[in-house]
Amino acid sequence: MSVQEILLAEPRGFCAGVDRAIEIVEKALAKFGRPIYVRHEIVHNTYVVNDLKAKGAIFIEELSDVPPGATLVFSAHGVSKAVQCEAEQRGFQIFDATCPLVTKVHVEVAKLAKEGFEFIMIGHKGHPEVEGTMGQLTEGIHLVEDVQDVAHVAPKQTEKLAVVTQTTLSVDDTAEIHNAIRARFPSIKEPKQQDICYATQNRQDAVKVLTQQVDLVIVVGSPTSSNSNRLAELSVKRGVPGYMVDNATELRDEWFSGVTQVGLTAGASAPEVLVQDVIERIKQLGAVSVRKMNGIEETVKFPLPKGLRIEV
């Protein structure tokens, strides 16, 4: 093997929304004891989910699987109004771990819907965040996944039309779709700040820098993680082979053939412990040095919900 150096992307790994979501489950377990029920994977990472299961979290999709009076946590991806109402009607003690940046999109949708707006949402069909955002309304929100979809959107009116975005998409792909939407609906209302979250943007920007310096990019992330998938795709688009691994056991020796510089990053829901395991495995293939890229230092922190904050 010819691997000489591992270049670590900066920033990488956990974002503030993921930190907060995991902390909510851990604090709920500490305060109320096991089990704590969580609707959907709290974040899309196998290691994190298994770790919380071991501590006493039970992950469910259907609220009918939660016993009366239990404590329930909504995942970081957010939930529809229907799920929220059903959970309240069933009398659970609820803690909402929805990322505040996703909540911001929900609030915008609710506000504009009251003013009579319809919406076009850019996102991946079936992703829980998309289901949660579209589920803020019973009608008048139309999903587009790519530029081709834009031609087929059929809103009832175009005077009051707004666009919202899944927060974990590719910045570049989304810009293309935005352009197609603008071309078809020139007066469409756009969010004051783009919906794609700061952490998704920062990690994608870091991969762009990384691809200028390496022969291969490894992304640590689970298959269900939208933002992790986008990082691997971005590397390939920029002409550098990119592979996503859930953990170090998934690395393949043949990927490293003829490679001297390896770039390493992690999606926003992947813990640093997995990155360190990958570093150790690549060192076994001959890498002698690890260098950290210069990059943005993230200082964002989101508060915990009432009832889980430590009282001073």
C-alpha positions in Angstrom: 0.0 0.0 0.0 1.2 3.5 -0.8 -1.0 5.6 1.7 1.2 8.3 3.1 -1.1 10.8 4.8 -4.7 11.2 6.1 -6.1 14.7 5.7 -9.0 15.3 8.2 -11.8 17.6 7.0 -12.7 20.5 9.3 -15.5 20.7 10.4 -16.8 17.1 10.3 -19.1 14.9 12.5 -21.7 16.0 15.0 -23.6 19.3 14.5 -25.4 21.2 17.2 -28.8 19.7 16.3 -27.5 16.1 16.6 -25.7 16.9 19.9 -28.9 18.3 21.3 -31.1 15.4 20.1 -28.8 12.8 21.7 -28.5 14.8 24.9 -32.3 15.0 25.1 -32.6 11.2 25.0 -29.8 10.8 27.5 -31.1 13.4 29.9 -34.6 11.9 29.7 -33.2 8.5 30.5 -31.3 10.0 33.5 -34.4 11.9 34.8 -37.2 9.4 34.1 -35.4 6.0 33.9 -35.7 3.4 31.2 -37.4 2.9 28.9 -37.7 6.2 27.0 -39.5 5.8 23.6 -38.1 7.6 20.5 -40.2 8.0 17.4 -37.9 7.1 14.5 -34.1 6.9 14.8 -33.1 9.9 16.9 -30.4 10.7 14.3 -29.5 8.6 11.2 -26.5 6.7 12.6 -26.4 3.0 13.5 -23.7 3.4 16.2 -25.6 6.2 18.0 -28.9 4.3 17.8 -27.4 1.1 19.2 -25.6 3.0 22.0 -28.9 4.6 23.1 -30.7 1.3 22.8 -28.2 -0.2 25.2 -28.9 2.7 27.6 -32.7 2.0 27.6 -34.1 3.9 24.6 -36.7 2.0 22.5 -37.1 3.2 18.9 -40.6 2.9 17.3 -42.3 4.1 14.2 -45.9 3.7 15.3 -47.2 5.6 18.3 -49.5 2.6 19.0 -46.3 0.8 20.1 -45.8 3.2 23.0 -47.6 2.3 26.3 -49.9 4.9 27.9 -48.1 7.4 30.2 -44.7 6.8 28.7 -42.1 9.4 27.9 -41.7 10.0 24.1 -39.0 11.8 22.2 -39.5 13.1 18.6 -36.4 12.6 16.5 -34.2 15.4 15.2 -35.9 15.2 11.8 -39.2 16.6 13.0 -42.8 15.2 12.8 -46.0 16.0 11.1 -48.9 17.8 12.8 -50.9 14.5 12.7 -48.1 12.7 14.7 -47.9 15.5 17.1 -51.6 15.6 17.7 -51.9 11.8 18.1 -49.0 11.8 20.6 -50.7 14.5 22.7 -54.1 12.7 22.5 -52.4 9.5 23.8 -51.2 11.5 26.8 -47.5 10.8 26.5 -44.9 13.0 28.2 -43.3 14.5 25.0 -39.9 16.0 24.4 -39.3 17.3 21.0 -35.7 16.8 19.7 -36.5 18.3 16.3 -33.5 20.3 15.1 -34.3 24.0 15.7 -33.3 24.6 12.0 -36.0 22.2 10.9 -38.4 23.8 13.3 -37.6 27.2 11.7 -38.9 25.7 8.3 -42.0 24.4 10.0 -42.7 27.8 11.6 -42.2 29.6 8.2 -44.7 27.1 6.5 -47.3 27.6 9.2 -47.0 31.4 9.0 -47.2 31.7 5.2 -50.0 29.1 5.0 -52.1 31.4 7.1 -51.5 34.1 4.5 -52.8 31.8 1.8 -49.5 30.5 0.4 -48.9 27.2 -1.4 -45.5 25.6 -1.2 -42.9 23.8 -3.3 -40.6 21.7 -1.2 -37.3 20.5 -2.5 -36.4 17.2 -0.8 -36.2 13.4 -0.9 -39.5 11.6 -0.9 -39.9 9.4 2.1 -37.2 11.1 4.2 -38.6 11.7 7.7 -37.7 15.4 7.6 -39.7 15.8 4.4 -42.7 13.9 5.8 -42.5 16.1 8.9 -42.4 19.4 7.0 -45.0 18.5 4.4 -47.1 17.2 7.2 -47.4 20.7 8.7 -50.2 21.2 6.2 -53.0 18.9 4.9 -52.7 20.3 1.4 -51.0 22.9 -0.8 -47.4 21.6 -0.4 -45.8 20.0 -3.5 -42.6 17.9 -3.4 -39.9 18.2 -6.1 -36.8 15.9 -6.0 -35.0 17.2 -9.1 -35.1 19.7 -12.0 -37.4 17.4 -14.0 -40.0 17.4 -11.3 -40.3 21.2 -11.4 -41.9 21.1 -14.9 -44.8 18.9 -13.5 -45.7 20.8 -10.3 -49.3 21.9 -10.5 -50.1 24.4 -7.7 -53.7 25.7 -7.7 -52.5 29.3 -8.0 -49.1 31.0 -8.5 -49.7 34.5 -6.9 -48.9 33.2 -3.5 -46.2 30.5 -3.9 -43.2 29.9 -1.6 -40.3 27.4 -1.7 -38.8 25.5 1.3 -36.0 23.0 1.4 -35.0 19.8 3.3 -32.1 21.0 5.4 -29.6 18.2 4.5 -29.4 18.4 0.7 -26.6 19.1 -1.6 -26.1 22.9 -1.8 -25.1 22.7 -5.5 -27.9 20.4 -6.6 -30.5 22.5 -4.7 -29.2 25.7 -6.4 -30.0 24.0 -9.8 -33.5 23.1 -8.7 -34.0 26.6 -7.2 -33.1 28.1 -10.6 -35.6 25.9 -12.4 -38.3 26.9 -9.9 -37.5 30.6 -10.3 -37.5 30.2 -14.1 -41.0 28.7 -14.0 -42.4 30.8 -11.1 -40.5 34.1 -11.2 -42.5 35.7 -8.3 -42.0 32.7 -5.9 -41.2 33.7 -2.3 -37.9 32.4 -1.0 -36.8 32.0 2.6 -34.8 35.0 4.1 -32.0 32.6 4.8 -31.6 29.5 2.8 -33.0 26.4 4.6 -30.0 24.2 4.1 -28.4 24.1 7.5 -25.0 25.7 8.4 -23.5 22.3 9.2 -24.5 20.7 5.9 -23.1 23.7 4.1 -19.8 23.7 6.1 -19.2 20.0 5.6 -19.8 20.2 1.9 -17.5 23.2 1.6 -14.8 21.3 3.5 -15.1 18.3 1.1 -14.7 20.8 -1.8 -11.4 21.9 -0.3 -10.4 18.3 0.5 -10.9 17.1 -3.0 -8.2 19.5 -4.3 -5.6 17.8 -2.1 -6.4 14.1 -1.9 -6.7 11.0 -4.2 -9.6 9.4 -2.2 -12.3 10.6 0.2 -13.8 8.4 2.9 -17.0 9.6 4.5 -18.1 8.1 7.8 -21.9 7.9 7.9 -24.8 5.5 7.9 -26.7 4.6 4.7 -29.8 6.4 5.9 -28.0 9.7 6.5 -28.9 12.2 3.8 -26.1 14.7 4.6 -23.5 11.9 4.7 -24.6 10.5 1.3 -24.3 14.0 -0.2 -20.7 14.3 1.0 -19.6 11.1 -0.8 -21.6 12.2 -4.0 -19.9 15.6 -3.9 -16.4 14.0 -3.9 -17.2 11.9 -6.9 -18.7 14.9 -8.7 -15.5 16.7 -8.2 -13.5 13.9 -9.8 -12.2 12.1 -6.6 -13.4 8.6 -5.7 -15.6 8.9 -2.6 -16.9 6.0 -0.4 -19.2 6.1 2.6 -18.7 3.6 5.5 -20.7 3.0 8.6 -17.6 2.0 10.4 -14.0 0.9 9.9 -14.9 -2.7 9.1 -16.4 -1.6 5.8 -13.2 -0.1 4.4 -11.9 -2.1 1.4 -8.1 -2.5 0.7 -8.6 -2.1 -3.0 -9.9 1.5 -2.6 -6.4 2.5 -1.4 -4.4 1.0 -4.3 -2.1 3.8 -5.7 -3.5 6.3 -3.2 -1.0 8.5 -1.3 -3.4 11.1 0.2 -6.6 10.1 1.9 -9.3 12.6 2.8 -11.5 11.7 5.7 -14.7 13.4 6.9 -17.9 12.4 8.7 -21.6 13.3 8.3 -23.4 15.5 10.9 -24.8 12.4 12.7 -21.5 10.4 12.8 -19.6 10.3 16.1 -15.9 11.1 16.3 -15.1 7.6 17.8 -15.9 6.1 14.4 -13.6 8.5 12.7 -10.8 7.5 15.0 -11.4 3.8 14.3 -11.2 4.6 10.5 -7.9 6.4 11.1 -6.4 3.4 12.9 -7.5 1.1 10.1 -6.0 3.3 7.4 -2.8 3.5 9.5 -2.6 -0.3 9.2 -2.5 0.2 5.4 0.6 2.3 5.8 -0.5 5.9 6.5 2.2 7.5 8.7 0.7 11.0 9.4 -2.6 12.6 10.1 -3.1 16.3 9.3 -6.1 18.4 10.2 -7.3 20.8 7.5 -7.9 24.4 8.3 -11.6 25.1 8.5 -14.5 26.8 10.1 -14.9 26.3 13.8 -18.5 25.7 14.7 -19.7 27.3 18.0 -23.5 26.9 17.6 -25.3 25.4 20.6 -29.0 24.8 20.9 -30.8 24.9 24.3 -32.5 21.8 25.7 -36.3 21.7 26.0 -37.8 22.9 29.3 -38.1 20.0 31.8 -34.6 18.6 30.8 -32.5 21.7 31.5 -30.4 21.5 34.6 -31.8 24.0 37.1 -29.2 26.4 38.4 
